[in-house]
Amino acid sequence: MKRENFKSRLGFILISAGCAIGIGNVWKFPYVAGRNGGGIFVLFYLLFLVMVGAPALTMEFAVGRASRKSVLGCYQELEPKGSKWHLHGYAALFGNYVIMMFYTTVAGWMISYFYRFLANDFYGLDTEVVSEKFSNMLADPREMLFWMALIVILGFLICSMGLQNGVEKISKPMMIGLLGLIVILAVNSMMLPGGAEGIKFYLVPNWEQVKKVGVLNVIIAAMNQAFFTLSVGMGGMEIFGSYMDREHTLLGESLQIAGLDTFVALMSGLIIFPSCFAYNVQPGVEINYATGEIVSLDTLSRMQFKKGLKAVAMAGIAVPERFFSMLKAHGLEVRPIALPDHYDYSKNPFKDCEADLIFITEKDAVKCRKHADLKKDERIYVVPLETKLDKFLVDFVEKKITAAAKKSKEAVQQL
């Protein structure tokens, strides 16, 4: 059976870019950029993308196009006799299976979210409650299995239709739609009140943050991101390269795919950061009370999981349960301690606390200043907690005020 080629060059570029574009672009790139000095990180990233990322992508395409084989068969086809290059084929095959396990699960989450969105399941809910719904889904293995199975079935169905009539025909309009949606969202975010501050945070070089993180760490983070974002090294791009024709240069195709990938990464930052500043959501500002280090809750959650750390959450606010729920929504296992509202912290409540991580609110942090010894306690993290009014309550109050104003106006007119 003759091996298919892509029907068009656009199809090859969009599908290959679709493989490269993923969570690393939409979520990781903006976070890592903000964490490592904004514009400085972006410059290093672009440098490594051209110097290292694009050449590695070109080499992977070259192996695929020369062999016209699978990720396992390509090395067996091209390796010199007696060499061991074929062993990497097994590693690449295993890597593709693992990443498919990951992405079929994550894609299932997205389909679940989209279904809930269509069902109007999130109407009137704040971010903490929505996060709690996500946590409840993760705790339900049957629901997780259902959405993952749906993704797997759809994937097999599309692949069974062939390269041109299945994968290419479905992927092209979806990728074009994705790129258009990203541009629309980025423009909308930048036009929001306060969005300019988000752009400044994202793209203007922050030398203070670079000094805090360390120049070498910024460079390493940029190099890691350049490799991570292009999905090179696991053989996925080799698979696409095996369907390439010989009418176009390998380097030219690699640069176009890297350019599209970088475009999505940069646009994602222009969506996220202006929106954060417009809606008073401070990006990545879980601050260590003693050192001032900025760490995200997700990072602390992964650190807790890997090292088995004990965590405690203390809050002397009116409704501490919402604070505890927010932490749990980020995957943190915390022992909640609800202190009385307006607790004065006359005594140090952390002195005998057996915990590796302690989370408090900004309100509690202000009152903790009276204890000088707490400034050396690196276990304590201050987490901003935004107060939001329920939408139904806002609508109710607005209607009451409007009705009262109308009655007052009628009474004045009668006089």
N, C-alpha and C positions, 0 to 999 in steps of 0.2 A: 504493500500500500504506500503510495507516494505521500511524503510528509508535506502538510499544508504550509503555505506562507501567509503572512498577513496580507489582507486585501489592499490596504493603503498604508502609506508611511505614517499618516496621522494616527491610524489605529495602533500601530506598533508603539509610537511615542506615548500616546495616552495610556495604553495598558501598562507599559513599563513604568511610566510615572505613577500610575495607580498602585503598582506594587511597592514603589519606593515611598509614596505618600501614605502616612499612617499616623498613629498616635505620637510618634516622634516629632512630627511636624506640628500637629494641631495642639498638642498638650506640652510636650517636653521642651521644644525649641523656645517658645515664649518664656516659660518658667526659667530655663537655664540662662537665657539671655538676660532676664531681669536680675537673676541671682549673681551673675558674673560681670556686672558693670555696663549692661546695655550695649551701646554702640561699639565699645571696645571689643566685646565678645563677638558681635556681628562681623566686624572687620576680620578678626582672626578666623572665624568660621568660613567666610567667603574665601580667604586665602588658602585654607586647608582643603576646601572643596575643589578648588582649581588644581592645586599642587598634588593632592593625594587621592581625593574622592573620585574625580572624573577619570584619572588614569586607571584606578582599580576597577571601575565600572567598565571601562573600555576593554580591559583584559578579560573580564568575565564574559562580555559579549563575544570577544574573539574566540574563546574556547567553545562557546555554544555554536557560533556560526560555522566554525571549521569542522566540528564533529557531526553536527546535525543529530545529536543524540541527547538522551536524558541526562539528568544531573549525575547519575551513576555511570551511564555508558560513555559519557564524553571523555573521561579520563582513561578508560579502558581502550578507547579508540585512538587517542592521541599520544599516550605515554610511550616512551622508548621501552623496548623489551628489557625486562629485568628490573625496572624501576618500580617504585611503590606509590606513584601518584594516585592510583585507583583507590587507595585507602581513604583519601580525602573525599572521594565520591560517596563512600558510606557515611562519613561524618556529615556531609552536606545533605544527604537524603534524610538522615536522622533529624538534622536541624530543620528541614522543611516540614517534617511531620510534627515536630514540637511547636513550631510557629503557627501551624494550622490549628493545633489544639487550642492555642491561645486566642487566635483571631476568630475562630468559630464561636468561642465563648463570648468574646467582647462584641462581636457582631450580633449575637443573640441578645445581649443587653440593649443594644441600640434599637433592635426591632421591638423589644419589649417597651422601651421608652416611647418609641413612635406610636405604638398601639395605645399606650396610656394617654399620650397627647391627643390622639384622635378621639379617644373616649372621654376627653375633658376631665381626666382624673386629677389634674394638677391645678384646676381652677381655684383661685383664692388661697392657695397654700404658699407659705413662705419657704425659703431655701432649706431650712432645717427639717421641715416636715417632708419635703421632697426627697432630701437625702436619706431620711429614715425609711421612706418607701423603697429606695434602692437597697438599703441594708436588709430590709425584710425579704426582698427578692433574692439576695445572695444567701439568705438563710433557708431558702426553700429549694431543695435539690430537684424536686419534680418540675417546678417552673423553669429553673435553669436548664434542665435537660430538654424540656419541650422546645424552648427557643433555640438552643444549640442544634437540636435535631432538625428544626425547620431550616436553619441556615445550611446545614450539610446537604439536605435534600435539594434545596434550591441550587447549591453549587454543583452537585452531580448532574442535575437536570440541564444546567447551562453548558457544562463541559461536554455532555453527551451529544449536544447539537453541533459540536465541532468548533474549530478555531474561528473561521470567518462568520459562520451563521449563528454561532453561540457566543463565545467569549468576546470577540471583537464587536459584534453587532449590539450586544447588551452594554458593554463597557464604554463605548464611545459616547453615546448620549449621556450616560451617567457621569462620566468624567467632565464633559463640557458643562453639564448642569452644576456639578460641584464647584468648578472654577468660577462660574458666573455667580453662584450663591455666595462664595467667599468674598468676591469683589463687592457685592451689594452689602453684605454684612459689615465689611471693613469701612466702606463709605459711611454707612449709617452710624457705626460706632464713633468714627472720627468727628461726626457732626453733632454728637451729643454734648450737652453742657458739661464742661470739665474734661472733655475728651482730649484736649490739647495737652493737659498735664500727664495723661496716660502715654501719649506719644513721646513726650519729653522723657518720662521715666524709662521707656522702652528703647529709644534710639540715641538719645544724647549720652555721650560717654560719662560714666559716673566713676571718677578717679578714686573717690573715697571708698566705694564698694570694691573696686579692684585691689586697693591696698589692703582692705580687710580680708578679702578672699585669698589674695596672693596672685601675682602675675603668672607664675608658673601654673597654678591651678586653673586660671582662666584659659591659658593656652591648651592645657590638656583637655579641659571640658570642650573647647571648640573643636579639637581634633577628634575626640570621641563622637561628638555630634555629627561631624562630617561623614564618618563611617556609618554611624547608626542610621542616619536619615536616608541614605541611598540603598540600604538593604544589601550591601555587598558582603561577600565572604561566605554566604550560606548556599549559593548556587541558584537562587531564585532568578537572578538576572541572566544566568547562563541558559536557563530554560527558555526565556524569551529570545535570547540571542540565537538559539537553535532554529528559530522560525524566521530569522532575518533573511532578506535577499541581499545581493551583493551590489546593488545600485547606489548605496549610500555609504559614506565612511563611518567607521565605528566611533571615532572620536567625535564627529559631528553629532551623531545620535546621542552619545553619552552627555555631551554638553547641553543639548536641548532638554534631556530628561533631568539633568542636575539643575538646570535653570527653572524648569517647571516646579520641581521639588522645593527649591529655595523660595520661589514665588509664593507657594502655599504656606511655607513656614513663616515668611515675613508678614504675609497678609493675616495669618492667624494671630500674630502678635498685635497687629493693628485692630483686630476684633476684640481681643481679650483685655488689653491694658486700658484703652479709652473707656471701655464699658465698666471696668473695675473702678476707675476714678469717677466716672459719671454717677455710679450708684453707690459710691462710698464703700466699696468692697476693696480693702487694702490687700494688694497681691503679695502673698508670701511674707506676712509680718508677724509670725509667731516668734516672739523675741525672748531670748534667754535673759532672765532678770539680772544675772551677774555679769555676763560677758557682752550683752547687747547683740549677740549673733542672731541673724535672721534665718529661721528654719521653718519649712512648711510642715503642717500637720501630717501630710502624707509621708514625708521623709521620716518623721518621728515614728509614725505607725510601722513603716518597714523596719526601722531600727529596733523597735520594740519586739517585732516578730522574730527577727534574726537572733537577737541577743537574749530574748526572754525577759525583758525588763518589766519591773513592777511600776505601775502608774497610778497616781491619785489625782483626782480633780476636786478642788475646793472652790466654793463660791458663796459669798455672802450677799446674794441678790434676791430680789423678790421671787423670781421663778427660776431656780437653779437647774431644774430638770431640762430646760431647753439648752443650757450650756453643756450639760452632760450628754444630751442626745447628739449635739453637734460634734462632739469629740468622738463618740461611738460611730457616727456616720462616716468618719474618716478612717475607720478601721482600728481605732485605739481601744484597748481593753483597760478601762479605768475603774478604780474604786471610788464611787461618788461620795463626797462629804459635803452635805448641805449645811452651811453656817447660817445663823440668824441674819435676816436682812439688816443692812447697815452695821454689820459686825465691825467693832472698832479696832480689832487686832492689838489689844492692849498686851496680850501675851502672844508669843511666837507659836503659831499652831503647827509649824513644820519641824520643830526641834526634835520631837520624838517620832516623826513620821518615817516609817520604813518603806521608802519608795525610791526608785531610780529616776522617775520623772514626776514632776508636780505641775499641774496646770491650774492657773488662776485667771480671773478676768482683769481687765484694765482698772475697773473700779476697786478691786481688791488690791491691785498692785500699788495704787496711790496710797492706801492706808498702811501698806507694808513698809513704807519709807522710814518709819520711826525705828525700825529694827536694823541697825547697821550691819549686824552679822548676816542678814539675808542677802546683802550685796555680794557675798562670797559663795552663796549657795547656787551652784550651777545646775541643780536639778530643776529649778523653777523656770517655767515658761509662761509668758503673758500672752493670752489669746484675746484678740479683739472680739467683742460680741456686739453685733449691730442690733439695735432695737427696732422692730418693725411692727406696725399696726396691721391687724387683720383686715383684709380687703372688704369683707362683709361689714365689719364695724365701721370702716371709713365710709362706705356707701350709706349705711344706716344713719350715721351722724350727719352726712351731707344732705340727705333727704330731709331730716328733721330741721336742720338749719334753714334750708330752702323754704320749707313749709312755714316756719316761724317768720321768716323775712317777708313772705307773701302776705301773711295775716297782718303783720305790722304795717305794711304798705297800704293794705285795704283799710285798716283802722284810721290811718293818717288821712286818706282820701275822704273818708266819711266825715272827718272833722272839718 
